[in-house]
Amino acid sequence: MKSRCLLAVFGFLLLSGIAAPADDSKSLPHLSAQTRRDLIHSFDAELIYIRTQFPMGKRGLTLKDGSLSPSGQDLRQLMEMWGPSVKPGDLARISAVIIKHDTIRFEINGGPVKKQKWYQHISVSAGGGDVPVAPSDAQANPRGTYVDLMFDHYVPDLKPQELKSLLWPVFDFNSKSALESYLETVPPKVKDAIQNNRVLVGMNREMVIYSKGRAPKKIREKDGETDYEDWIYGEPPETVDFVRVVGDEVVRVETMKVNGEKVIRTAKEVELDRPTVAKGSEPPARPAVAPSLRRPGEEAPETHRMGNPDGKQPMPMPGGSAPDAGSDGPGSQGPNFISGWR
């Protein structure tokens, strides 16, 4: 009797859909041929602003469920090793849209690999070899990259506007300028400072340029072992700002006001997630006994000779043996004598 009651309850749960909730991703229809054409037509050659950093090289980014990979320390290491392909605020162009089973790839600025023109495949036979008509560089495109938008099972039937919302972590389709797009990627405190043309200690170079523009004057100096730059904005008798940059970070801001007041700020006012610089490993320690090709018990050859106190062997003359120090013959020390490697 008890087992029958349990079976009845279980059957009720199955019928009501409580025990086995439906998978929303599988409930969406597959991408239709018409929608595929609409997506490629809508996004191909579209100008967009970049919202995140893309590393240079053949490896792009992967976007799934709103999360990017590589990210965090892995992305910082790639940026430190290869440099950026595009950065937040950069204007870029979607050069290709490639739709596969469960992935849509958006290539940017030509993609990471250079595409050859039809005439670059033509070569002319000359001198026993083939010479290309238009030689091409086989290296990767330094400004091209891509992002893969991945789905769980298949690419669903999405409208262009729905796809734009999924791509928001990497692309900005709405901004009218690079500044608008860049401001969406920085912390609120930095955004407010840029809009008011202020520089905060802790900003990076790019933030300073967005805030004040490129410095009309720069002075490079050295404080002990530290190299720095002073970016100077303004001319007396107006307010003059001296922005000191070490590496990619603002460490000091000095403001000379019209009334002669001097304001210096050195305390960090904003914290940014910066890439770490990999330090080289220490050279291996030299062994106490250096390896030698001499047999056990064999003495080292005599290196100190008359006229050659530094122990260096004279270099043989062309076509003959090394001259004997102190002789007056053709092999004596003269203008052509080389006493050793210097």
C-alpha positions as CSV (number, residue, x, y, z in Angstrom):
1,M,0.0,0.0,0.0
2,K,2.8,2.4,0.9
3,S,4.7,1.7,-2.3
4,R,1.6,2.3,-4.4
5,C,1.2,5.8,-2.7
6,L,4.9,6.6,-3.5
7,L,4.4,5.6,-7.1
8,A,1.3,7.7,-7.4
9,V,3.1,10.8,-6.0
10,F,6.0,10.3,-8.3
11,G,3.7,10.0,-11.3
12,F,1.9,13.2,-10.3
13,L,5.3,15.0,-10.1
14,L,6.3,13.8,-13.6
15,L,3.0,14.8,-15.1
16,S,3.2,18.3,-13.5
17,G,6.8,18.8,-14.7
18,I,8.2,19.5,-11.2
19,A,10.5,16.4,-10.9
20,A,12.1,17.1,-14.4
21,P,12.3,20.7,-15.3
22,A,12.6,21.4,-19.0
23,D,16.0,22.5,-20.4
24,D,15.4,26.0,-21.8
25,S,18.4,25.8,-24.1
26,K,17.0,22.7,-25.8
27,S,13.6,24.3,-26.1
28,L,14.8,27.1,-28.3
29,P,14.5,26.4,-32.1
30,H,17.6,25.7,-34.1
31,L,19.1,28.5,-36.2
32,S,17.2,28.7,-39.5
33,A,18.7,29.4,-42.9
34,Q,17.0,32.7,-43.1
35,T,18.2,33.9,-39.7
36,R,21.7,32.7,-40.5
37,R,21.7,35.0,-43.6
38,D,20.2,37.9,-41.6
39,L,22.9,37.6,-38.9
40,I,25.8,37.5,-41.4
41,H,24.3,40.5,-43.2
42,S,23.7,42.5,-40.0
43,F,27.2,41.9,-38.4
44,D,29.6,41.6,-41.4
45,A,31.6,44.8,-41.8
46,E,29.9,46.4,-38.8
47,L,31.9,49.0,-36.9
48,I,32.0,48.5,-33.2
49,Y,33.9,49.7,-30.1
50,I,35.9,47.3,-28.1
51,R,35.0,46.8,-24.4
52,T,37.8,44.5,-23.3
53,Q,41.4,43.7,-24.1
54,F,42.3,41.2,-26.8
55,P,45.8,39.7,-26.9
56,M,47.9,39.8,-30.0
57,G,48.5,36.4,-31.7
58,K,46.4,33.6,-33.1
59,R,44.5,33.0,-29.9
60,G,41.4,35.1,-29.3
61,L,38.7,35.1,-26.6
62,T,35.8,32.8,-25.9
63,L,32.5,34.0,-24.6
64,K,30.0,31.7,-23.0
65,D,27.1,32.5,-20.6
66,G,28.5,36.0,-20.2
67,S,31.9,34.8,-19.0
68,L,35.2,35.4,-21.0
69,S,38.2,33.1,-21.2
70,P,41.0,33.5,-20.9
71,S,40.5,36.0,-18.1
72,G,42.2,37.2,-14.9
73,Q,45.8,36.2,-14.5
74,D,45.8,34.1,-17.7
75,L,44.8,37.1,-19.8
76,R,47.2,39.4,-18.1
77,Q,50.1,37.0,-18.9
78,L,49.1,36.9,-22.6
79,M,48.9,40.6,-22.7
80,E,52.3,41.0,-21.0
81,M,53.8,38.4,-23.4
82,W,52.3,39.4,-26.7
83,G,50.8,42.9,-26.2
84,P,47.3,44.0,-27.1
85,S,45.6,43.5,-30.5
86,V,42.8,45.9,-29.6
87,K,42.0,47.7,-26.3
88,P,38.9,49.1,-24.7
89,G,37.7,52.1,-26.6
90,D,39.3,51.1,-29.9
91,L,37.2,51.4,-33.0
92,A,37.2,48.0,-34.9
93,R,35.4,46.3,-37.7
94,I,33.9,42.9,-37.7
95,S,35.5,41.4,-40.9
96,A,33.9,37.9,-40.9
97,V,31.0,36.0,-39.2
98,I,31.5,32.2,-39.2
99,I,28.7,30.1,-37.8
100,K,29.4,26.5,-36.8
101,H,27.4,23.9,-34.9
102,D,27.5,25.5,-31.5
103,T,29.7,28.5,-32.0
104,I,29.6,31.9,-33.8
105,R,33.1,33.3,-34.5
106,F,33.4,37.1,-35.0
107,E,36.7,38.0,-36.6
108,I,37.9,41.5,-36.0
109,N,40.1,43.6,-38.3
110,G,40.8,40.8,-40.7
111,G,41.2,38.0,-38.1
112,P,44.4,36.7,-36.5
113,V,45.8,35.2,-39.7
114,K,46.4,37.3,-42.8
115,K,44.3,36.4,-45.8
116,Q,46.1,36.2,-49.2
117,K,44.8,37.8,-52.3
118,W,44.3,35.7,-55.4
119,Y,47.3,37.2,-57.1
120,Q,49.6,36.3,-54.2
121,H,49.2,32.6,-55.2
122,I,50.8,33.3,-58.6
123,S,54.5,32.6,-59.1
124,V,56.8,32.8,-62.0
125,S,59.5,30.2,-62.8
126,A,62.9,31.9,-63.0
127,G,66.5,30.7,-62.4
128,G,65.5,27.2,-61.6
129,G,63.0,28.3,-58.9
130,D,59.6,29.8,-58.4
131,V,59.3,33.5,-57.5
132,P,56.0,34.8,-56.2
133,V,54.5,37.8,-58.1
134,A,53.5,39.5,-54.9
135,P,55.4,38.2,-51.9
136,S,53.3,38.1,-48.7
137,D,54.2,38.0,-45.1
138,A,53.1,34.7,-43.5
139,Q,53.1,36.1,-40.0
140,A,49.9,36.6,-38.0
141,N,47.9,39.8,-38.4
142,P,49.1,42.0,-35.5
143,R,45.8,43.9,-35.3
144,G,43.4,41.1,-36.1
145,T,41.8,38.8,-33.6
146,Y,38.5,37.0,-32.9
147,V,35.9,36.1,-30.3
148,D,34.0,32.8,-30.2
149,L,30.4,33.0,-28.8
150,M,29.6,29.5,-27.6
151,F,26.3,27.8,-26.8
152,D,25.5,24.6,-24.9
153,H,24.2,22.4,-27.7
154,Y,23.6,24.4,-30.9
155,V,23.3,27.9,-32.2
156,P,19.7,28.9,-31.4
157,D,17.5,31.0,-33.6
158,L,18.3,34.6,-32.4
159,K,17.5,38.0,-33.7
160,P,20.3,40.5,-34.3
161,Q,19.4,42.6,-31.3
162,E,19.4,39.5,-29.0
163,L,22.8,38.6,-30.3
164,K,24.1,42.1,-29.7
165,S,23.1,41.8,-26.0
166,L,25.0,38.5,-25.7
167,L,28.1,40.3,-27.2
168,W,28.0,43.2,-24.8
169,P,31.0,42.0,-22.7
170,V,33.2,42.4,-25.7
171,F,31.5,44.8,-28.2
172,D,29.7,48.1,-27.9
173,F,27.3,48.7,-30.8
174,N,25.6,51.8,-29.3
175,S,28.3,54.3,-28.6
176,K,28.8,57.2,-30.9
177,S,32.4,57.8,-30.0
178,A,35.5,56.1,-28.6
179,L,35.3,58.1,-25.4
180,E,31.7,56.9,-24.7
181,S,32.7,53.3,-25.2
182,Y,35.8,53.7,-23.1
183,L,33.9,55.3,-20.2
184,E,31.7,52.2,-20.0
185,T,34.8,50.0,-19.2
186,V,36.4,52.0,-16.3
187,P,35.5,52.2,-12.6
188,P,32.9,54.9,-11.7
189,K,35.6,57.1,-9.9
190,V,37.8,57.0,-13.0
191,K,34.8,57.8,-15.2
192,D,33.9,60.8,-13.2
193,A,37.5,62.1,-13.2
194,I,37.8,61.7,-17.0
195,Q,34.6,63.5,-17.6
196,N,35.9,66.4,-15.4
197,N,39.4,66.4,-17.0
198,R,41.1,65.4,-13.8
199,V,44.0,63.0,-13.2
200,L,44.1,60.6,-10.3
201,V,47.1,59.0,-8.8
202,G,47.0,55.3,-9.9
203,M,45.6,55.9,-13.4
204,N,47.3,54.4,-16.4
205,R,48.6,56.3,-19.4
206,E,45.5,55.6,-21.5
207,M,43.3,57.1,-18.8
208,V,45.4,60.2,-18.6
209,I,45.2,60.7,-22.4
210,Y,41.4,60.3,-22.3
211,S,41.2,62.8,-19.5
212,K,43.7,65.5,-20.5
213,G,44.7,64.6,-24.0
214,R,48.3,64.0,-25.2
215,A,50.8,66.0,-23.2
216,P,52.2,69.0,-25.1
217,K,55.5,68.6,-23.2
218,K,57.2,65.6,-21.7
219,I,60.4,65.5,-19.6
220,R,62.2,62.2,-19.0
221,E,64.3,62.0,-15.9
222,K,65.8,59.4,-13.5
223,D,65.4,59.2,-9.8
224,G,68.1,56.8,-8.6
225,E,67.3,53.6,-10.5
226,T,63.7,54.6,-11.4
227,D,63.0,56.1,-14.8
228,Y,60.0,58.4,-15.0
229,E,58.3,60.9,-17.2
230,D,56.7,64.2,-16.3
231,W,53.7,65.1,-18.5
232,I,53.1,68.9,-18.4
233,Y,49.7,70.3,-19.2
234,G,49.1,74.1,-19.3
235,E,51.3,77.2,-19.5
236,P,51.8,80.0,-17.0
237,P,50.1,82.1,-15.9
238,E,47.3,79.5,-16.2
239,T,47.1,76.4,-14.0
240,V,49.8,73.9,-14.8
241,D,49.6,70.2,-14.1
242,F,52.7,68.0,-13.8
243,V,51.7,64.3,-14.1
244,R,54.5,61.9,-13.2
245,V,54.3,58.5,-14.8
246,V,56.4,55.5,-13.8
247,G,56.0,52.6,-16.2
248,D,52.2,52.6,-16.9
249,E,51.1,54.2,-13.6
250,V,50.6,57.8,-12.4
251,V,52.5,58.1,-9.1
252,R,52.5,61.9,-8.6
253,V,50.3,64.8,-9.6
254,E,51.6,68.4,-9.0
255,T,49.3,71.3,-9.7
256,M,50.6,74.9,-9.8
257,K,47.5,77.2,-9.5
258,V,47.2,80.7,-10.8
259,N,47.5,82.2,-7.3
260,G,50.8,80.5,-6.8
261,E,49.5,77.7,-4.6
262,K,51.2,74.3,-5.1
263,V,49.2,71.1,-4.6
264,I,51.0,67.7,-4.6
265,R,49.2,64.4,-4.5
266,T,51.2,61.1,-4.2
267,A,48.7,58.8,-2.3
268,K,47.1,56.3,-4.6
269,E,43.5,57.4,-5.4
270,V,42.4,54.5,-7.6
271,E,43.3,50.8,-7.7
272,L,43.6,49.1,-11.1
273,D,44.1,45.5,-12.0
274,R,47.5,45.7,-13.7
275,P,49.5,42.9,-15.4
276,T,52.4,41.5,-13.5
277,V,55.9,41.7,-15.0
278,A,57.6,38.3,-15.1
279,K,61.0,38.4,-13.5
280,G,63.9,36.5,-15.1
281,S,65.3,33.5,-13.2
282,E,68.6,33.8,-11.4
283,P,71.6,32.5,-13.4
284,P,72.7,29.1,-12.2
285,A,75.5,29.0,-9.6
286,R,78.9,28.2,-10.9
287,P,80.2,24.8,-9.7
288,A,83.0,24.8,-7.2
289,V,85.1,22.7,-9.6
290,A,84.7,23.6,-13.2
291,P,84.5,20.7,-15.7
292,S,87.6,19.9,-17.6
293,L,88.7,17.6,-20.5
294,R,92.0,16.7,-18.9
295,R,92.5,13.2,-17.6
296,P,92.9,12.6,-13.9
297,G,96.4,13.7,-12.7
298,E,97.2,15.6,-15.9
299,E,98.6,19.0,-15.3
300,A,97.4,22.1,-17.0
301,P,99.6,23.5,-19.8
302,E,101.9,26.3,-19.1
303,T,100.1,29.6,-20.0
304,H,102.6,32.2,-18.8
305,R,105.2,32.8,-21.4
306,M,107.8,35.5,-21.9
307,G,106.3,38.5,-23.6
308,N,102.7,37.2,-22.9
309,P,102.2,37.7,-19.1
310,D,98.5,37.6,-19.4
311,G,98.5,34.0,-20.4
312,K,96.8,34.5,-23.7
313,Q,98.0,32.4,-26.6
314,P,99.1,34.4,-29.7
315,M,97.0,34.1,-32.8
316,P,98.8,32.2,-35.6
317,M,99.7,34.3,-38.6
318,P,98.1,33.4,-42.0
319,G,99.9,30.6,-43.7
320,G,102.3,29.9,-40.8
321,S,102.6,29.1,-37.1
322,A,102.5,31.6,-34.3
323,P,105.6,33.8,-34.0
324,D,108.1,33.1,-31.4
325,A,108.3,36.1,-28.9
326,G,111.6,37.9,-29.2
327,S,112.7,36.7,-32.6
328,D,113.6,39.1,-35.4
329,G,112.6,37.0,-38.4
330,P,109.5,37.2,-40.5
331,G,107.5,35.9,-37.6
332,S,108.6,38.5,-35.1
333,Q,106.3,41.0,-33.4
334,G,105.4,43.8,-35.8
335,P,102.4,45.6,-37.1
336,N,100.8,42.4,-38.2
337,F,101.3,40.5,-35.0
338,I,98.2,39.7,-33.0
339,S,99.0,38.8,-29.4
340,G,95.7,37.3,-28.6
341,W,92.0,38.0,-28.3
342,R,91.4,41.4,-26.9
